[in-house]
Amino acid sequence: MSELRAHQLSTLIGSLFMGIFIWLIVHIWPPASGHQALHIGLIWLGLTVTFEFFMGLVLQHRPLAQVLDQYNLFAGRAWVLFLLWITLAPWLFFRLQNAG
Protein backbone atom coordinates (compact mmCIF):
# COMPACT_ATOMS: atom_id res chain seq x y z
CA MET A 1 0.00 0.00 0.00
CA SER A 2 1.35 3.41 -0.92
CA GLU A 3 1.97 6.11 1.68
CA LEU A 4 -0.90 8.17 0.26
CA ARG A 5 -3.36 5.25 0.45
CA ALA A 6 -2.22 4.48 4.00
CA HIS A 7 -2.79 8.14 4.92
CA GLN A 8 -6.27 8.09 3.39
CA LEU A 9 -7.19 4.82 5.09
CA SER A 10 -5.89 5.93 8.49
CA THR A 11 -7.80 9.21 8.13
CA LEU A 12 -10.99 7.29 7.38
CA ILE A 13 -10.49 4.94 10.34
CA GLY A 14 -9.64 7.86 12.61
CA SER A 15 -12.76 9.68 11.44
CA LEU A 16 -14.93 6.68 12.26
CA PHE A 17 -13.45 6.34 15.76
CA MET A 18 -13.73 10.07 16.39
CA GLY A 19 -17.34 9.97 15.19
CA ILE A 20 -18.13 7.29 17.76
CA PHE A 21 -16.31 9.24 20.47
CA ILE A 22 -18.03 12.52 19.59
CA TRP A 23 -21.44 10.83 19.47
CA LEU A 24 -20.84 9.41 22.97
CA ILE A 25 -19.74 12.78 24.32
CA VAL A 26 -22.77 14.55 22.84
CA HIS A 27 -25.05 11.78 24.11
CA ILE A 28 -23.63 11.72 27.66
CA TRP A 29 -23.03 15.47 28.05
CA PRO A 30 -25.32 17.16 25.50
CA PRO A 31 -24.50 20.73 24.58
CA ALA A 32 -27.07 23.31 25.62
CA SER A 33 -27.60 24.46 22.03
CA GLY A 34 -26.49 23.99 18.46
CA HIS A 35 -24.40 27.12 18.87
CA GLN A 36 -22.56 25.59 21.82
CA ALA A 37 -22.07 22.33 19.87
CA LEU A 38 -20.47 24.29 17.03
CA HIS A 39 -18.21 26.08 19.52
CA ILE A 40 -17.10 22.69 20.86
CA GLY A 41 -16.21 21.62 17.32
CA LEU A 42 -14.28 24.83 16.71
CA ILE A 43 -12.33 24.34 19.93
CA TRP A 44 -11.46 20.77 18.89
CA LEU A 45 -10.38 22.09 15.49
CA GLY A 46 -8.12 24.70 17.06
CA LEU A 47 -6.57 22.23 19.49
CA THR A 48 -5.99 19.64 16.75
CA VAL A 49 -4.36 22.09 14.34
CA THR A 50 -2.24 23.53 17.15
CA PHE A 51 -1.09 20.04 18.13
CA GLU A 52 -0.31 19.13 14.51
CA PHE A 53 1.78 22.24 13.93
CA PHE A 54 3.58 21.84 17.26
CA MET A 55 4.41 18.21 16.47
CA GLY A 56 5.53 18.96 12.93
CA LEU A 57 7.45 22.18 13.43
CA VAL A 58 8.83 21.88 16.95
CA LEU A 59 9.20 18.20 17.77
CA GLN A 60 9.88 16.76 14.32
CA HIS A 61 11.73 19.84 12.99
CA ARG A 62 9.90 19.72 9.66
CA PRO A 63 9.80 22.76 7.40
CA LEU A 64 6.52 24.67 7.29
CA ALA A 65 5.95 23.65 3.66
CA GLN A 66 6.10 19.98 4.59
CA VAL A 67 3.63 20.47 7.44
CA LEU A 68 1.28 22.39 5.15
CA ASP A 69 1.46 19.62 2.52
CA GLN A 70 -0.65 17.47 4.85
CA TYR A 71 -3.53 19.90 4.26
CA ASN A 72 -3.46 19.66 0.44
CA LEU A 73 -6.75 18.04 -0.50
CA PHE A 74 -5.93 18.34 -4.21
CA ALA A 75 -2.90 16.09 -3.70
CA GLY A 76 -5.13 13.42 -2.16
CA ARG A 77 -4.39 14.33 1.45
CA ALA A 78 -7.61 13.71 3.37
CA TRP A 79 -6.64 15.40 6.63
CA VAL A 80 -8.72 18.50 5.85
CA LEU A 81 -11.80 16.27 5.69
CA PHE A 82 -10.98 14.90 9.14
CA LEU A 83 -10.70 18.44 10.48
CA LEU A 84 -14.01 19.36 8.89
CA TRP A 85 -15.59 16.24 10.43
CA ILE A 86 -14.41 16.94 14.00
CA THR A 87 -15.55 20.55 13.65
CA LEU A 88 -19.07 19.76 12.44
CA ALA A 89 -19.74 16.40 14.13
CA PRO A 90 -20.74 17.82 17.55
CA TRP A 91 -23.28 20.09 15.89
CA LEU A 92 -24.52 17.30 13.59
CA PHE A 93 -24.96 14.81 16.44
CA PHE A 94 -26.65 17.49 18.57
CA ARG A 95 -29.10 18.17 15.75
CA LEU A 96 -29.81 14.47 15.21
CA GLN A 97 -30.33 13.93 18.93
CA ASN A 98 -32.80 16.81 19.13
CA ALA A 99 -34.62 16.14 15.86
CA GLY A 100 -37.38 14.11 17.52
N, C-alpha and C positions, 0 to 999 in steps of 0.2 A: 504494500500500500504506500502510495506517495505521501510526502509530508503534508501536502495540501489536503488530500483526502482524509488523512488522520486528523488534521486540524478541523475539518468540516464535521467529521464524525464525532470527535470529542466535544465540539460546540453543541451539536445536536443532543448528545447524551447529557451534557451539563445543563442544557436548557430544560430537558425533561425533568431531571432531578431538582433543579431550581423551581420549576413549575409546581412540583409536588410540595416542596418546602414552603413556597409562597402561599399555596392554597391552604396548607395547614396553619400557617401563621394568621392568615386572614380569617380562617374558620375559628381558631381558638381565641384570638384577640382581634375581633373585627374593628376596622377603622370606624370612626364616628361618621364619616362622610366620604363621598367619592373624591372630594377635594383633598382630604387627609390621606386617602389611599394613593392618590397621585403624588403627593408630597413624599410619602414613604418610598415610592418608586424612584423619585428624583434623588432622594438621599442615597439609596442603594446605588444608583448610577454614579453619583459623585464619589462615593467611597470606592467603588470598583475601579473607576478610571484612575483615581488617585493611587490606589494600590498597584495597578498595572504600570503606571508611569514610574512609581517609586521602585518597583522591582526591576523594570527594564533599564532605567537610567542610572539609578544609584547602586543597586546591588549587583546587577549583571553588567554594568558599564557598557551598555549598548548605545550607539549613537541615536539621536532623536529620530532620524529618518527610518531607522530599522524598527523602532518602537511604533512609529506611525504607520508603517507598512501593515501592521496587524489589523488596521482599521480600513484597509482598502477593499471594499466590497467588490469592486470591478475586477480585482485580481483573484476573486474567489474566496477571499478571507471572510468568514461568516461571523466574526466576533461582533461586528456592529449589530447584527440581528440579535445576538445574545443580550447586548446592552439594551436594545429596544425592548426585548422581552422582559427583562427584570425591571425596567422602568414602568411598563404598562401593565404587567401581570397583577400587581396589587389592586389597581383600579378595576381591571377586567374581572377578577375574582370577586371583588366587592360588589360590582354590578350584577354578576350572576347570582350571588348569594342573596341579594336584595330584590331580585326580579319578581319573586313570587309573592 
